Amino acid sequence: MKCFLFGFMIYIYFIDKGHQHKIIFSTNGKIKETDLITGKVADLLTNLQSVIHSIDYDYKYEYVYFTRFEQNDILRFRYPSEQPYISETVTMADKPVGVAVDPLSSHVYLTEYGTGKLYRCNLDGSNKINILKDDPLYALTLDYSHRLMYYSTYLTGDGKIKRARLNGTEKQTIIHSSHRIYGMSIDATENQLYWMEYTSGDLKSSNTNGDNEIKVVSTNAASTNIGIHVYGSNVYCATGTTILNVTITTTTIKNVIYSDPERIFSVIFYTEKCKYMKENVFTRKHNCAIDIQLYS
């Protein structure tokens, strides 16, 4: 008889320098990568004819998903690849600004700025449904291990971060702000939510229920902050033409790790080690902790 052991998780953190560690980021009409070890920069896709406000990565099937605001669609491409990168359409959307992947259920979530609608579809774009409607929507991030989504809205000077179940139910406001919030990321292991206030340039944090809100650091660049991605104790954020690494330990350290000639919009951290997933082994999106269900 098979016995299932629930609630037992092993968190494995890799610090092997032999693995590749890269930042994938977007500028106007381009998606690029920079190698954090070698410093090499490469174009992945060009001539995309749109600002790319949001990028996410599916480690399970190895696709990068991204929004094209001006072209009204969500696209994806295989990554990494030995062949030239070619994108394919996942689904159409009205001014999409946020995209996030749930690998546990093989779903993609997306936000439409103008309509205030938040959609869910399969990884290939099929079975698309509207799961909630709200004020104009911006940032989106998932805590899929707890089956929760976090998204930001903005209306007449009132910025909010809201939380709901992944099916759109139990919606609640957890953060009130006088600033627009264009970028959010979550450390599900430490139950910490991070976001950037667009007009102030402040990087802020709270518990995932909205308690204990603090200012982590100022980026010193107002009205240019969108992309943000948390990996362990590192917060990678795009501010103007630079990418910052804010390290949060006993002290907070802020370093510029990359500068580009163009403005940077979205940013994610990619580590090669997360490719090695087997059945019943999944990576948590923002810190690549591995949840392993043990069976006996």
Backbone hydrogen bonds, N-H to C=O, Kabsch-Sander energy under -0.5 kcal/mol:
donor,donor_aa,acceptor,acceptor_aa,energy
5,L,3,C,-0.5
5,L,294,L,-1.3
6,F,4,F,-0.8
9,M,7,G,-0.6
11,Y,9,M,-0.5
12,I,10,I,-0.7
13,Y,11,Y,-0.6
14,F,12,I,-0.6
19,H,16,D,-1.5
22,K,270,Y,-3.0
23,I,34,T,-2.4
24,I,22,K,-0.5
24,I,268,I,-2.5
25,F,23,I,-0.5
25,F,32,K,-2.3
26,S,266,S,-1.9
27,T,30,K,-2.0
29,G,27,T,-0.8
29,G,50,S,-1.9
30,K,27,T,-1.2
31,I,45,L,-2.5
32,K,25,F,-3.2
33,E,42,A,-2.3
34,T,23,I,-2.1
35,D,40,K,-2.7
36,L,21,H,-2.6
36,L,34,T,-0.6
39,G,35,D,-2.4
42,A,33,E,-2.4
44,L,31,I,-2.9
45,L,31,I,-1.9
48,L,29,G,-2.4
53,H,51,V,-0.8
56,D,65,Y,-2.3
58,D,63,Y,-2.8
59,Y,57,Y,-0.7
62,E,58,D,-1.7
63,Y,58,D,-1.1
64,V,77,F,-2.8
65,Y,56,D,-3.1
65,Y,63,Y,-0.5
66,F,75,L,-2.5
67,T,54,S,-1.7
68,R,73,D,-2.3
69,F,51,V,-1.7
72,N,68,R,-1.0
72,N,69,F,-0.6
73,D,68,R,-1.4
74,I,91,T,-2.9
75,L,66,F,-2.5
76,R,88,E,-2.0
77,F,64,V,-1.7
79,Y,62,E,-1.9
88,E,76,R,-2.4
90,V,74,I,-3.2
91,T,74,I,-1.3
93,A,72,N,-2.2
95,K,93,A,-0.9
97,V,111,T,-2.0
98,G,111,T,-1.0
100,A,109,Y,-2.3
102,D,107,H,-3.0
106,S,102,D,-0.9
107,H,102,D,-2.1
108,V,121,C,-3.0
109,Y,100,A,-3.2
110,L,119,Y,-2.0
111,T,98,G,-2.0
112,E,117,K,-2.4
113,Y,95,K,-2.5
113,Y,111,T,-0.5
116,G,112,E,-1.3
118,L,132,L,-2.6
119,Y,110,L,-2.6
120,R,129,I,-2.5
121,C,108,V,-2.4
122,N,126,S,-3.2
123,L,106,S,-1.0
125,G,122,N,-2.2
129,I,120,R,-2.8
131,I,118,L,-2.2
131,I,129,I,-0.6
132,L,118,L,-1.3
134,D,116,G,-2.9
137,L,112,E,-0.8
138,Y,152,S,-2.2
139,A,181,I,-1.0
141,T,150,Y,-2.5
143,D,148,L,-2.9
144,Y,142,L,-0.5
146,H,143,D,-1.0
148,L,143,D,-2.2
149,M,164,A,-2.9
150,Y,141,T,-2.9
151,Y,162,K,-2.2
152,S,139,A,-1.7
153,T,160,K,-2.2
154,Y,136,P,-1.4
155,L,158,D,-1.3
158,D,155,L,-1.6
159,G,157,G,-0.7
159,G,177,S,-3.1
160,K,153,T,-2.3
161,I,175,I,-2.0
162,K,151,Y,-3.3
163,R,172,Q,-3.0
164,A,149,M,-2.0
165,R,169,T,-3.0
166,L,147,R,-1.4
168,G,165,R,-2.4
172,Q,163,R,-2.4
174,I,161,I,-2.7
175,I,161,I,-1.7
177,S,159,G,-3.4
182,Y,180,R,-0.6
182,Y,196,M,-0.7
183,G,196,M,-0.6
185,S,194,Y,-2.4
187,D,192,Q,-3.2
188,A,186,I,-0.8
191,N,187,D,-0.7
192,Q,187,D,-2.1
193,L,206,S,-2.9
194,Y,185,S,-3.0
195,W,204,K,-2.1
196,M,183,G,-1.6
197,E,202,D,-2.6
198,Y,180,R,-3.4
198,Y,196,M,-0.6
201,G,197,E,-2.4
203,L,217,V,-3.2
204,K,195,W,-3.2
204,K,202,D,-0.6
205,S,214,I,-2.3
206,S,193,L,-1.9
207,N,211,D,-3.2
208,T,191,N,-1.3
210,G,207,N,-2.4
214,I,205,S,-2.8
216,V,203,L,-2.6
216,V,214,I,-0.6
217,V,203,L,-1.4
219,T,201,G,-2.8
223,S,198,Y,-2.9
224,T,198,Y,-0.5
224,T,221,A,-0.7
226,I,224,T,-0.6
226,I,238,A,-0.9
227,G,265,F,-1.7
229,H,236,Y,-2.5
231,Y,234,N,-3.1
234,N,231,Y,-2.2
235,V,246,V,-2.4
236,Y,229,H,-3.0
236,Y,234,N,-0.6
237,C,235,V,-0.5
237,C,244,L,-2.0
238,A,227,G,-2.5
239,T,242,T,-2.6
240,G,224,T,-1.6
242,T,239,T,-1.6
243,I,258,Y,-2.5
244,L,237,C,-3.1
245,N,255,N,-3.0
246,V,235,V,-3.1
246,V,244,L,-0.6
247,T,245,N,-0.7
247,T,253,I,-2.8
248,I,233,S,-3.2
248,I,246,V,-0.5
249,T,247,T,-0.7
249,T,251,T,-1.8
253,I,247,T,-2.2
253,I,251,T,-0.6
255,N,245,N,-1.8
255,N,253,I,-0.5
257,I,243,I,-2.6
257,I,255,N,-0.6
258,Y,243,I,-1.1
260,D,241,T,-3.0
264,I,240,G,-3.0
265,F,26,S,-2.8
268,I,24,I,-2.4
270,Y,22,K,-3.4
272,E,20,Q,-2.5
274,C,271,T,-1.5
275,K,272,E,-2.1
276,Y,273,K,-1.4
277,M,275,K,-2.1
281,V,278,K,-1.9
282,F,291,D,-1.2
284,R,289,A,-2.4
287,N,284,R,-0.5
288,C,284,R,-2.0
291,D,282,F,-2.0
291,D,289,A,-0.6
292,I,290,I,-0.6
293,Q,280,N,-1.0
293,Q,291,D,-0.6
294,L,5,L,-0.5
294,L,292,I,-0.5
296,S,3,C,-1.9
